[in-house]
Amino acid sequence: VATIQFNRSSANLSARDRQIIATVASAQRSDDTNVLIVGHASSRTRQLSKARHEVVNFQVSFKRANAVAQALIQSGVPSNRVTVEAVSDDQQAYLESKPNGQPGNRPTDIFILR
């Protein structure tokens, strides 16, 4: 239902992100549904070992999903209605060799489950 884009290595929400999340929270409350939040990460982690790369990307995708979840809860969504998933860089939507690839692979997707 919505996507929040993050800057590199960031899990910070902008004022615009919070507006989007408030709209989602309002829709959730009116329908009394569950919300699934899926955090992603781009595959760029500079010169890290493969093992460290996997840990760093999982952590950042989890922090992003958690930031969105906390904002939803602060906007009135009951915590028992929110599920968080972190998929690291396992579900890339774009080739990172393209100009929009890396930023495009850093979203957190919000789904309302009916």
Secondary structure per residue as TSV (DSSP state, phi and psi in degrees):
chain	resnum	aa	ss	phi	psi
A	1	V	-	360.0	-25.2
A	2	A	E	-155.5	158.4
A	3	T	E	-133.6	133.1
A	4	I	E	-108.5	124.3
A	5	Q	E	-94.7	139.4
A	6	F	-	-116.0	152.8
A	7	N	-	-76.3	166.9
A	8	R	T	-55.7	129.7
A	9	S	T	58.9	19.8
A	10	S	-	-115.0	150.4
A	11	A	-	-127.9	21.9
A	12	N	-	-84.8	137.1
A	13	L	-	-96.6	137.3
A	14	S	-	-86.6	171.9
A	15	A	H	-61.3	-39.5
A	16	R	H	-63.6	-41.5
A	17	D	H	-59.2	-43.2
A	18	R	H	-65.0	-33.5
A	19	Q	H	-66.1	-43.1
A	20	I	H	-61.0	-45.2
A	21	I	H	-64.2	-39.2
A	22	A	H	-62.7	-37.9
A	23	T	H	-65.0	-43.0
A	24	V	H	-63.4	-42.6
A	25	A	H	-60.8	-41.2
A	26	S	H	-62.4	-43.1
A	27	A	H	-65.0	-40.5
A	28	Q	H	-63.9	-44.1
A	29	R	H	-65.6	-36.5
A	30	S	H	-72.1	-27.1
A	31	D	H	-104.2	-9.3
A	32	D	T	52.8	53.4
A	33	T	-	-109.4	174.8
A	34	N	E	-94.8	154.9
A	35	V	E	-123.2	131.4
A	36	L	E	-110.4	129.0
A	37	I	E	-118.0	125.4
A	38	V	E	-120.2	114.3
A	39	G	E	-92.1	141.0
A	40	H	-	-123.3	168.8
A	41	A	-	-144.5	150.0
A	42	S	-	-75.1	166.1
A	43	S	S	-87.7	-1.6
A	44	R	-	-84.1	119.8
A	45	T	-	-136.6	28.2
A	46	R	S	58.6	-137.7
A	47	Q	S	-95.5	46.1
A	48	L	-	-89.0	153.4
A	49	S	-	-65.4	162.0
A	50	K	H	-58.4	-44.3
A	51	A	H	-63.1	-44.3
A	52	R	H	-68.4	-38.7
A	53	H	H	-55.5	-47.0
A	54	E	H	-62.7	-42.0
A	55	V	H	-65.6	-47.5
A	56	V	H	-61.9	-45.5
A	57	N	H	-68.2	-37.7
A	58	F	H	-63.0	-46.0
A	59	Q	H	-60.6	-44.2
A	60	V	H	-69.2	-37.6
A	61	S	H	-67.3	-35.6
A	62	F	H	-69.0	-42.6
A	63	K	H	-61.6	-39.9
A	64	R	H	-64.3	-48.5
A	65	A	H	-62.9	-40.2
A	66	N	H	-66.3	-38.2
A	67	A	H	-61.7	-42.6
A	68	V	H	-66.8	-42.9
A	69	A	H	-60.2	-46.1
A	70	Q	H	-62.8	-38.7
A	71	A	H	-67.0	-38.1
A	72	L	H	-63.2	-44.2
A	73	I	H	-64.3	-41.6
A	74	Q	H	-64.3	-24.0
A	75	S	T	-89.8	6.4
A	76	G	T	106.6	1.6
A	77	V	-	-78.5	126.5
A	78	P	-	-60.7	136.3
A	79	S	G	-60.6	-29.1
A	80	N	G	-73.8	-4.0
A	81	R	G	-100.6	0.3
A	82	V	E	-113.5	127.4
A	83	T	E	-119.7	135.1
A	84	V	E	-113.7	134.3
A	85	E	E	-129.0	143.2
A	86	A	E	-120.3	124.0
A	87	V	-	-113.8	8.1
A	88	S	T	56.4	-131.0
A	89	D	T	-109.6	27.4
A	90	D	T	-79.5	-15.4
A	91	Q	T	-127.6	58.6
A	92	Q	-	-68.5	135.7
A	93	A	-	-96.0	-22.1
A	94	Y	S	-131.9	151.8
A	95	L	-	-72.1	129.1
A	96	E	T	-79.5	-4.3
A	97	S	T	-80.5	-11.6
A	98	K	S	-89.8	154.7
A	99	P	T	-55.1	-39.5
A	100	N	T	-93.6	2.0
A	101	G	H	-62.5	-55.9
A	102	Q	H	-63.1	-50.6
A	103	P	H	-61.6	-34.3
A	104	G	H	-69.5	-17.5
A	105	N	T	-97.5	15.2
A	106	R	-	-116.7	35.1
A	107	P	E	-88.5	167.0
A	108	T	E	-123.1	121.8
A	109	D	E	-96.5	140.7
A	110	I	E	-115.9	124.2
A	111	F	E	-119.6	136.2
A	112	I	E	-98.1	123.9
A	113	L	E	-99.6	122.3
A	114	R	-	-101.9	360.0
